Amino acid sequence: MSVHNISMNATLCSSLNLDSLYRHFANCIYNPREFKCMRIDVPVSTRSISKYVRFVQQKGGRQTGETQTGEKQTGEKPTGEEQKGSEGVIPPSDGTSVVTPSAPPPDVATTCQVVEATTSQGGGNPPEEHTEANEKVIINVSIFANGKIICTGNNSIEACKIAMKKIERKLKQLNFKNISIKNVTITNILAVYNVGFSIVLPLFAQYYKSVDYDPNVFPACKVKIALTSDSERDTSEASEQAEGNFAWSTPRSTAERSRSKVDVVSASIFSTGNITLTGGKSYQNLQRCIDILYPYLIKSKSQH
């Protein structure tokens, strides 16, 4: 499966005066008569993207190791020799344990600090990284007066996050001290998957009932699949519970809650075996959509 485009939304937690702000941005298009937003092309180096990806991977591996270490310590009781070798704990002769201050762990930068480090232009690069640093990807960023920001035009989530951080950093240089990126969400992922064989579309339309197929209008079978994610369900329930503690919160209906938890993935199935997927908000939901359609695709496989 190849991802072609990712759309991400976020809020800057402040309203903006676009009529005076657009002059401070290069590569900016602002025509309020046509569209009331600033459209900016933000370059992001591939070296910054790879550095951010390595940080996320190291952070995930570190958290996994700490979890396994904690489970081992709770499940097994260390002996006296192991206590001597453990860091910061010295068992004296009277049986009591004295905890000595252990060496502080190495400083671990937060995600925002790492993104700021990748967006900074100071410092020299090693010679082997010059070629990679010169390669740029362009992120299309749209900024609205209410503080909403939309990133499109690339297939990397990390590149979109770095572009948002660059915009935040530029606004803080323009004395917008209260600017902060919040509520970063993925709104759409455009991907293409090839099953590896040709498909007889009329046969697929017979097997899969919920399909829109009219070869005179569009040469593909259109399918919409509603998917839910367990992680998104847990996050939404926690946010609803937190919002209920405020005085200005209003209870939402069951229909509105279920609508916010469901991703509707649209799939266009072509006779060549290519499937275009849109509307998904996670890679897992796109893969689940393929898993649902695959048995029907096998039945509709062309014999030629």
C-alpha positions in Angstrom: 0.0 0.0 0.0 1.4 3.4 -1.0 0.3 6.6 0.6 0.0 9.6 -1.7 -1.4 12.4 0.5 -2.2 13.1 4.1 -4.4 15.9 5.5 -3.9 17.1 9.0 -5.7 19.8 11.1 -4.7 21.7 14.2 -5.5 24.8 16.1 -3.2 27.7 17.1 -5.2 28.7 20.2 -5.4 32.3 19.0 -7.2 34.4 16.4 -5.1 36.0 13.6 -5.3 39.2 11.5 -4.5 37.8 8.1 -4.6 41.3 6.4 -1.4 42.3 8.2 0.1 38.9 8.8 0.6 37.7 5.2 3.3 40.3 4.5 5.7 38.5 6.9 5.6 35.1 5.1 7.4 34.2 2.0 5.8 31.9 -0.6 2.4 33.1 0.7 -0.8 33.5 -1.3 -3.6 35.6 0.2 -6.6 36.7 -1.7 -9.6 37.3 0.7 -12.0 37.8 -2.2 -11.2 34.3 -3.5 -10.6 32.4 -0.3 -10.3 33.8 3.3 -7.1 32.0 4.3 -3.3 32.3 3.8 -1.8 29.5 1.7 1.9 29.0 2.4 4.4 26.5 0.9 6.6 25.3 3.8 9.8 23.5 2.8 10.9 20.6 5.1 14.2 18.8 4.7 14.3 15.0 4.5 17.1 15.1 7.1 14.7 16.7 9.6 12.0 14.1 8.9 14.4 11.2 9.4 15.7 12.7 12.6 12.2 13.1 14.0 11.3 9.5 12.9 14.4 8.2 14.7 13.4 10.1 17.9 9.9 8.6 17.9 11.3 5.1 17.4 13.8 5.5 20.2 11.1 6.9 22.5 8.8 4.0 21.8 11.6 1.4 22.4 12.6 3.2 25.6 9.0 3.1 26.9 8.6 -0.6 26.0 11.9 -1.4 27.9 10.8 0.5 31.0 7.4 -1.3 31.0 9.1 -4.7 30.8 11.6 -3.8 33.5 8.8 -2.7 35.8 6.8 -5.9 35.3 10.0 -7.9 36.0 10.6 -6.1 39.2 7.1 -6.5 40.4 7.0 -10.2 39.5 10.3 -11.2 40.9 11.8 -10.5 44.4 15.6 -9.7 44.0 18.1 -11.5 46.2 20.8 -9.9 48.4 23.4 -10.1 45.7 21.0 -8.6 43.1 20.2 -5.8 45.5 23.9 -5.0 45.8 24.2 -4.8 42.1 21.1 -2.8 41.6 21.5 0.9 41.0 21.0 3.2 44.0 20.1 0.6 46.6 22.7 -0.6 49.3 21.5 -3.3 51.8 23.3 -2.7 55.1 24.0 -5.4 57.7 21.1 -4.5 60.0 18.6 -5.5 57.4 17.3 -2.0 56.5 17.6 -0.7 53.0 19.2 2.7 52.4 18.4 4.4 49.1 21.2 6.5 47.7 20.6 9.1 45.1 21.2 7.4 41.8 22.7 9.1 38.8 20.1 11.2 36.9 19.0 9.7 33.6 20.2 11.3 30.4 18.2 14.2 29.2 15.4 13.1 26.9 14.0 15.9 24.8 10.3 16.1 24.3 8.6 15.9 20.9 8.3 19.7 20.6 12.0 20.2 21.5 13.1 17.7 18.9 10.9 19.3 16.2 12.3 22.7 17.2 15.8 21.3 16.9 15.1 20.0 13.4 13.6 23.2 12.3 16.5 25.3 13.5 19.0 26.4 10.8 22.1 26.9 13.0 25.0 24.5 13.4 26.9 22.6 10.8 25.9 19.4 9.2 28.3 16.4 8.7 29.6 16.0 5.1 27.6 12.9 4.5 24.4 14.7 5.4 24.7 17.6 3.0 23.0 15.8 0.2 20.1 14.6 2.3 19.7 18.1 3.9 19.5 19.7 0.5 16.5 17.6 -0.5 13.2 19.4 0.4 9.6 18.4 0.5 6.9 21.1 0.2 4.0 21.1 2.6 0.9 23.2 1.7 -0.3 25.0 4.8 -3.5 26.9 5.0 -4.0 29.3 7.9 -7.4 30.7 8.8 -8.3 33.8 10.9 -9.9 31.7 13.7 -6.5 30.0 14.2 -7.2 26.8 12.4 -4.3 25.3 10.3 -4.5 22.6 7.6 -1.5 20.8 6.1 -1.7 18.8 2.9 0.5 17.8 0.0 2.7 15.1 1.4 2.7 11.5 2.4 4.5 11.9 5.7 2.8 12.7 9.1 6.2 13.8 10.5 6.7 16.3 7.7 3.3 17.9 8.4 4.1 18.2 12.1 7.4 19.8 11.4 5.7 22.3 9.0 3.2 23.2 11.8 6.0 23.7 14.2 7.7 26.1 11.7 4.6 28.2 11.4 4.3 28.3 15.2 7.9 29.4 15.6 7.5 32.1 12.9 4.3 33.5 14.7 6.1 33.6 18.0 8.9 35.7 16.4 6.1 38.1 15.3 5.1 38.6 19.0 2.2 36.1 19.1 3.3 34.8 22.5 0.1 32.8 23.2 0.4 30.8 20.0 0.5 27.0 20.7 -0.4 24.1 18.4 -3.2 21.9 19.9 -5.6 19.2 18.7 -3.4 17.8 15.9 -5.6 15.3 14.1 -5.4 13.4 10.8 -8.5 14.1 8.7 -7.8 12.1 5.6 -5.3 9.6 4.1 -5.2 9.0 0.4 -3.6 5.6 -0.5 -3.5 3.2 -3.4 -3.3 -0.6 -3.0 -2.7 -3.2 -5.8 -4.1 -6.7 -5.2 -1.8 -8.2 -7.9 -4.5 -9.5 -10.3 -7.3 -8.3 -12.5 -10.8 -8.0 -11.2 -14.1 -8.6 -13.0 -16.1 -5.7 -11.8 -19.7 -7.0 -12.7 -18.9 -10.1 -10.8 -17.6 -8.1 -7.8 -20.8 -6.1 -7.8 -22.8 -9.3 -7.6 -20.9 -10.7 -4.6 -20.6 -7.4 -2.7 -24.1 -6.0 -2.3 -23.3 -2.5 -0.9 -21.6 -1.3 -4.0 -22.1 1.6 -6.5 -21.2 0.4 -10.0 -22.2 2.1 -13.2 -19.6 1.7 -16.0 -21.3 4.4 -18.1 -20.5 7.0 -15.3 -17.3 5.8 -13.6 -15.2 2.8 -14.6 -14.8 1.4 -11.0 -16.9 0.0 -8.2 -17.4 2.4 -5.3 -17.6 1.0 -1.8 -18.0 2.8 1.5 -17.1 1.0 4.7 -17.6 2.3 8.2 -14.8 1.4 10.6 -14.2 2.2 14.3 -10.9 2.1 16.1 -10.5 0.9 19.7 -7.9 3.6 20.5 -10.0 6.3 19.1 -13.0 5.1 21.1 -11.0 5.1 24.3 -9.6 8.6 23.6 -13.0 10.1 22.7 -14.6 8.6 25.8 -11.9 10.1 28.0 -12.3 13.5 26.4 -16.0 13.4 26.8 -15.6 12.6 30.5 -13.2 15.4 30.9 -15.4 17.9 29.1 -18.3 17.0 31.4 -16.5 18.5 34.3 -16.8 22.0 32.9 -19.8 24.3 33.5 -20.2 25.3 29.9 -20.1 21.7 28.5 -23.3 20.4 26.9 -24.1 16.7 26.7 -24.0 15.3 23.2 -26.5 12.8 21.9 -25.7 9.2 21.2 -25.9 9.7 17.5 -23.3 12.5 17.6 -20.9 10.4 19.7 -21.1 7.4 17.4 -20.6 9.7 14.4 -17.4 11.1 15.8 -16.0 7.6 16.4 -16.6 6.2 13.0 -14.3 6.5 10.0 -16.0 6.1 6.6 -13.4 4.7 4.2 -14.3 5.1 0.5 -12.8 2.5 -1.9 -12.7 2.7 -5.7 -12.0 -0.7 -7.2 -10.7 -0.8 -10.7 -10.5 -3.7 -13.1 -6.7 -3.5 -13.2 -6.5 -4.5 -9.5 -5.8 -1.0 -8.2 -7.9 0.2 -5.2 -8.0 3.9 -4.2 -8.7 4.5 -0.5 -9.8 7.8 0.9 -11.4 9.0 4.1 -9.4 6.9 6.5 -7.8 8.6 9.5 -5.3 5.8 10.3 -3.2 3.2 8.5 -4.9 0.5 10.5 -8.3 1.4 9.2 -7.1 1.4 5.6 -5.6 -2.1 6.1 -8.8 -3.3 7.8 -10.8 -2.1 4.7 -8.5 -4.1 2.4 -9.0 -7.2 4.7 -12.8 -6.9 4.4 -12.7 -6.5 0.6 -10.1 -9.2 -0.1 -12.4 -12.3 0.1 -14.8 -10.7 -2.4 -11.8 -9.7 -4.7 -10.6 -13.3 -4.7 -14.0 -14.5 -5.9 -14.1 -11.8 -8.6 -10.6 -12.6 -9.9 -10.2 -12.6 -13.6 -9.1 -15.9 -15.2 -7.4 -14.2 -18.2 
